[in-house]
Amino acid sequence: MSLRGLARKGIPNLPARTLAGLPAKATPIAPRPASDGSRSAGLFLGAGICYGLLGQSAAGGETHTKETRMSRFKGQVAVITGGAQGIGLGIARRLGSEGAALALWDVNRQALAAAGAALAGHAPGLLAIPCDATRREQGEKAAAQTLEKFGRMDVLVTAAGITGKTNVKTHEVDPDDFARVMDLNVTAMFLAIRAVLPAMLRANYGRIVNIASISGKDGNAGMLAYSTSKAAVIGLTKVIGKEYAETGITCNAIAPAVVRTAMVAALPETQVKYMTDKIPMKRTGEIEEIAAVVAFAASRECSFTTGFTFDASGGRTVY
Ligand SMILES: NC(=O)c1ccc[n+]([C@@H]2O[C@H](COP(=O)([O-])OP(=O)(O)OC[C@H]3O[C@@H](n4cnc5c(N)ncnc54)[C@H](O)[C@@H]3O)[C@@H](O)[C@H]2O)c1
């Protein structure tokens, strides 16, 4: 279903202040006019970017599904880049089920619409923003739109990522492909963090969780660009952790081993076997297992750990 189609279902919007001053009763707010002057139920079409509030349950969680067992993120807003599918979507589901309002920033509009449908009713608020994370102005606009709707950004999970071409030795690596991987996996991660940090600094609170990879620690042969980019993520995380250590903002990373997502399905089977054979548990990870580790790193409970990279690798721990 399209974003507009989802919006037509008439799911009420969540006022930004409801989240800031919890607990409050959800009062549906009037839909904003779309750029073409027509009224739409929570879907806004801007100049270059379209975004919409796709679904919510009543504030306080009364109408949450049975998935709501904890409320670690009640009153908080979590931004997830690459949140439209795979690991990012799994993280969104987990944080939403624990009370976070969600802002998904993702380049794939179709996947965003499907994610909106899947998550509707599973989080107290949901904003889906088509955004190419490699484009600085789009990330900054997405941050402004998220703040405008929700008034805060407590958690940032940077999950957008690509592998680039794999199963190739270094002398065969296409420099353009290498640059493309670094651009999304590293530069876009930095841009998203840069766009969100001012709001976190104003709030004296923030949890940044970067999705790295065990390949960044161990180095996967045949994956030069990807492994290099994920090693950079681990370095970036250490720097940011130290720079903001006294501000209430933490920055940690997660290093998963293989998880069967669309990204992995697109890899040559020999490359997947190479990676899976290295896992001592002799199995691939589940999205929910990664999301569980991220949920801890994104929570208030994770208050004395920063600049660290958690493993979620079935024992493929190297340091
Ligand atoms: N699946 C694994 O085995 C595995 C292991 C370790 C780390 N990771 C990391 O986890 C993260 C998620 O991977 P996944 O397996 O869920 O992949 P995926 O391909 O299923 O999801 C990636 C998401 O990123 C989005 N994206 C791609 N380019 C973008 C851009 N320019 N701007 C915004 N969004 C963009 C995609 O639309 C997609 O929704 C990645 O950073 C990946 O490197 C995955």
The ligand as a MOL file (V3000), in Angstrom:
LIG
                    3D

  0  0  0     0  0            999 V3000
M  V30 BEGIN CTAB
M  V30 COUNTS 44 48 0 0 0
M  V30 BEGIN ATOM
M  V30 1 N 22.5010 -8.7670 7.1400 0
M  V30 2 C 23.7000 -8.9990 7.6480 0
M  V30 3 O 24.2080 -10.1330 7.6230 0
M  V30 4 C 24.4680 -7.8960 8.2980 0
M  V30 5 C 25.5700 -8.2350 9.0920 0
M  V30 6 C 26.2960 -7.2200 9.6970 0
M  V30 7 C 25.9170 -5.9200 9.5280 0
M  V30 8 N 24.8420 -5.6060 8.7630 0 CHG=1
M  V30 9 C 24.4810 -4.2080 8.6180 0
M  V30 10 O 23.1570 -4.0080 9.0470 0
M  V30 11 C 22.6030 -2.9010 8.3370 0
M  V30 12 C 21.2760 -3.3260 7.7250 0
M  V30 13 O 21.5240 -4.3800 6.8040 0
M  V30 14 P 20.3840 -5.3460 6.2670 0
M  V30 15 O 20.9860 -6.6800 6.1600 0
M  V30 16 O 19.1530 -5.1660 7.0650 0 CHG=-1
M  V30 17 O 20.2160 -4.7850 4.7910 0
M  V30 18 P 18.9270 -4.4290 3.9320 0
M  V30 19 O 19.4210 -4.2640 2.5480 0
M  V30 20 O 17.8510 -5.4230 4.2020 0
M  V30 21 O 18.4590 -3.0210 4.5410 0
M  V30 22 C 19.2060 -1.8580 4.3180 0
M  V30 23 C 18.2720 -0.6740 4.3240 0
M  V30 24 O 19.0670 0.5020 4.0200 0
M  V30 25 C 18.3380 1.2800 3.0890 0
M  V30 26 N 19.2400 2.1360 2.3040 0
M  V30 27 C 20.0850 1.7610 1.3250 0
M  V30 28 N 20.6790 2.8300 0.7910 0
M  V30 29 C 20.1980 3.9140 1.4580 0
M  V30 30 C 20.4240 5.3040 1.3550 0
M  V30 31 N 21.2630 5.8190 0.4440 0
M  V30 32 N 19.7620 6.1280 2.1970 0
M  V30 33 C 18.8860 5.6210 3.1030 0
M  V30 34 N 18.6260 4.3220 3.2340 0
M  V30 35 C 19.2730 3.4730 2.4250 0
M  V30 36 C 17.6280 0.2640 2.2110 0
M  V30 37 O 16.5690 0.8480 1.4930 0
M  V30 38 C 17.1970 -0.7490 3.2470 0
M  V30 39 O 15.9400 -0.4280 3.7930 0
M  V30 40 C 23.6260 -2.4950 7.2970 0
M  V30 41 O 24.3990 -1.4110 7.7890 0
M  V30 42 C 24.5030 -3.7170 7.1820 0
M  V30 43 O 25.7970 -3.4180 6.7430 0
M  V30 44 C 24.1010 -6.5740 8.1430 0
M  V30 END ATOM
M  V30 BEGIN BOND
M  V30 1 1 1 2
M  V30 2 2 2 3
M  V30 3 1 2 4
M  V30 4 1 4 5
M  V30 5 2 4 44
M  V30 6 2 5 6
M  V30 7 1 6 7
M  V30 8 2 7 8
M  V30 9 1 8 9
M  V30 10 1 8 44
M  V30 11 1 9 10
M  V30 12 1 9 42
M  V30 13 1 10 11
M  V30 14 1 11 12
M  V30 15 1 11 40
M  V30 16 1 12 13
M  V30 17 1 13 14
M  V30 18 2 14 15
M  V30 19 1 14 16
M  V30 20 1 14 17
M  V30 21 1 17 18
M  V30 22 2 18 19
M  V30 23 1 18 20
M  V30 24 1 18 21
M  V30 25 1 21 22
M  V30 26 1 22 23
M  V30 27 1 23 24
M  V30 28 1 23 38
M  V30 29 1 24 25
M  V30 30 1 25 26
M  V30 31 1 25 36
M  V30 32 1 26 27
M  V30 33 1 26 35
M  V30 34 2 27 28
M  V30 35 1 28 29
M  V30 36 1 29 30
M  V30 37 2 29 35
M  V30 38 1 30 31
M  V30 39 2 30 32
M  V30 40 1 32 33
M  V30 41 2 33 34
M  V30 42 1 34 35
M  V30 43 1 36 37
M  V30 44 1 36 38
M  V30 45 1 38 39
M  V30 46 1 40 41
M  V30 47 1 40 42
M  V30 48 1 42 43
M  V30 END BOND
M  V30 END CTAB
M  END
